[in-house]
Amino acid sequence: MKFVLKNGEEVEIKELDKKATAKQFRDFIEKIIKEKPQPFIVVDKVPSLKEEEAWLKGNREKIRKREMVKLVAWKENEIIGVCDATRQRGVERVNAMVGISIARGYRGKGLGKKLLVELIKLAKRKLHPRIIYLTVFEGNKPARALYEKVGFQNVATLPNWSKARGKYWGHVYMRLK
């Protein structure tokens, strides 16, 4: 689907398909990691192309098994955003955890909200989760504000849970209302 950002730029949002390459995802991750200061990332090093190929193959397999849904935002041939929902394992299999990442130049322009809204619809249709939730670093106020706009509410905070760039950060668990 085509989507027009607040600044008038047009981007395309679509489910992960066979055209997306490991190199395109690796380039996207490299951009995100190089953003400084940006302590709110889970990945702390750029994966090798071989690692990224294995990751992408695993994602495609999870999608095939209906354990994951993934949306990718494109500007021409470049990935500018990724959003997914993954069915959890074991006794938590009834729930889906959301993850999202947007390239710096595309934040604050409506893309994150659009990705989340569309992902939630897709996850409900394909995964049928009982609970849709996410975690976010306590200090990531822009992301938390976005999640609240979409309908997530804070259910728990784990103080000083992770260490990134020399500082401890709490994790906030948020659940879709």
URFENKA-V505172 format. One record per residue. RES is the residue in one small letter. PHI is phi in whole degrees, 0 to 359 (none if undefined). OMEGA is omega as a letter, one per 40 degrees, with the letter a starting at -180 (999 if undefined). Layout:
BEGIN
res=RES phi=PHI omega=OMEGA
res=RES phi=PHI omega=OMEGA
END
This chain:
BEGIN
res=m phi=none omega=i
res=k phi=276 omega=i
res=f phi=219 omega=i
res=v phi=259 omega=i
res=l phi=288 omega=a
res=k phi=302 omega=a
res=n phi=269 omega=i
res=g phi=94 omega=i
res=e phi=291 omega=i
res=e phi=258 omega=i
res=v phi=232 omega=i
res=e phi=243 omega=i
res=i phi=242 omega=i
res=k phi=209 omega=i
res=e phi=295 omega=i
res=l phi=306 omega=i
res=d phi=232 omega=a
res=k phi=290 omega=a
res=k phi=287 omega=a
res=a phi=292 omega=a
res=t phi=252 omega=i
res=a phi=299 omega=i
res=k phi=297 omega=i
res=q phi=297 omega=i
res=f phi=292 omega=i
res=r phi=298 omega=i
res=d phi=299 omega=i
res=f phi=298 omega=a
res=i phi=298 omega=i
res=e phi=300 omega=i
res=k phi=299 omega=a
res=i phi=298 omega=a
res=i phi=295 omega=a
res=k phi=285 omega=i
res=e phi=294 omega=i
res=k phi=223 omega=e
res=p phi=282 omega=a
res=q phi=213 omega=a
res=p phi=281 omega=a
res=f phi=268 omega=i
res=i phi=236 omega=a
res=v phi=272 omega=a
res=v phi=275 omega=a
res=d phi=246 omega=i
res=k phi=213 omega=i
res=v phi=286 omega=i
res=p phi=289 omega=i
res=s phi=289 omega=i
res=l phi=298 omega=i
res=k phi=296 omega=i
res=e phi=297 omega=a
res=e phi=291 omega=i
res=e phi=297 omega=i
res=a phi=295 omega=i
res=w phi=299 omega=a
res=l phi=295 omega=i
res=k phi=299 omega=i
res=g phi=297 omega=i
res=n phi=296 omega=i
res=r phi=297 omega=i
res=e phi=293 omega=i
res=k phi=297 omega=i
res=i phi=295 omega=i
res=r phi=301 omega=a
res=k phi=274 omega=a
res=r phi=60 omega=i
res=e phi=255 omega=a
res=m phi=206 omega=i
res=v phi=232 omega=a
res=k phi=217 omega=i
res=l phi=250 omega=i
res=v phi=235 omega=i
res=a phi=260 omega=a
res=w phi=239 omega=i
res=k phi=239 omega=a
res=e phi=59 omega=a
res=n phi=253 omega=a
res=e phi=243 omega=i
res=i phi=283 omega=i
res=i phi=241 omega=i
res=g phi=193 omega=i
res=v phi=220 omega=i
res=c phi=215 omega=i
res=d phi=218 omega=i
res=a phi=230 omega=a
res=t phi=238 omega=i
res=r phi=297 omega=a
res=q phi=278 omega=a
res=r phi=257 omega=i
res=g phi=58 omega=a
res=v phi=292 omega=i
res=e phi=266 omega=a
res=r phi=302 omega=a
res=v phi=285 omega=a
res=n phi=248 omega=i
res=a phi=232 omega=i
res=m phi=257 omega=a
res=v phi=261 omega=i
res=g phi=225 omega=a
res=i phi=212 omega=i
res=s phi=212 omega=a
res=i phi=235 omega=i
res=a phi=296 omega=a
res=r phi=311 omega=a
res=g phi=292 omega=a
res=y phi=244 omega=i
res=r phi=279 omega=i
res=g phi=74 omega=a
res=k phi=241 omega=i
res=g phi=96 omega=a
res=l phi=292 omega=a
res=g phi=301 omega=i
res=k phi=297 omega=a
res=k phi=298 omega=i
res=l phi=300 omega=a
res=l phi=296 omega=a
res=v phi=299 omega=a
res=e phi=291 omega=i
res=l phi=296 omega=a
res=i phi=299 omega=i
res=k phi=300 omega=a
res=l phi=296 omega=a
res=a phi=297 omega=i
res=k phi=297 omega=a
res=r phi=287 omega=a
res=k phi=260 omega=a
res=l phi=256 omega=a
res=h phi=51 omega=a
res=p phi=286 omega=i
res=r phi=287 omega=a
res=i phi=230 omega=i
res=i phi=250 omega=a
res=y phi=218 omega=i
res=l phi=207 omega=i
res=t phi=237 omega=a
res=v phi=214 omega=i
res=f phi=297 omega=a
res=e phi=306 omega=a
res=g phi=277 omega=a
res=n phi=274 omega=a
res=k phi=297 omega=i
res=p phi=299 omega=i
res=a phi=294 omega=i
res=r phi=299 omega=i
res=a phi=297 omega=i
res=l phi=299 omega=a
res=y phi=298 omega=i
res=e phi=295 omega=i
res=k phi=300 omega=a
res=v phi=279 omega=i
res=g phi=120 omega=i
res=f phi=276 omega=i
res=q phi=230 omega=a
res=n phi=293 omega=i
res=v phi=242 omega=i
res=a phi=194 omega=i
res=t phi=231 omega=i
res=l phi=254 omega=a
res=p phi=294 omega=i
res=n phi=49 omega=a
res=w phi=278 omega=a
res=s phi=231 omega=i
res=k phi=246 omega=i
res=a phi=222 omega=i
res=r phi=52 omega=i
res=g phi=80 omega=a
res=k phi=228 omega=i
res=y phi=271 omega=a
res=w phi=232 omega=i
res=g phi=280 omega=i
res=h phi=254 omega=i
res=v phi=255 omega=i
res=y phi=266 omega=a
res=m phi=234 omega=a
res=r phi=238 omega=i
res=l phi=290 omega=a
res=k phi=296 omega=999
END
